[in-house]
């Protein structure tokens, strides 16, 4: 139990912060009197969609680059193949 105490405390703090953020979000949503047109919703949806698409694409490129060895050091720490 003592070994898991820091993890449990961290989880409780993070859940508390999440509850606080959700409470603030709900109160701000209910207090708002702004209205958005159909064009605004379309623009918001497209913006979110393309932001997620670009983020996923960049993460995929990062993993591809890492797996293919493009992120290895460019220094001459290893001798080229064939040199003894």
Protein Blocks (a to p, Z undefined) as FASTA:
>chain_A
ZZmmmmmmmmmmmmmmmmmmmmmmmmmmmmpcbdcdfklmmmmmmmmmmmmmmmmmmmmm
mmmmmmnopmpcfbfkbccehiZZ
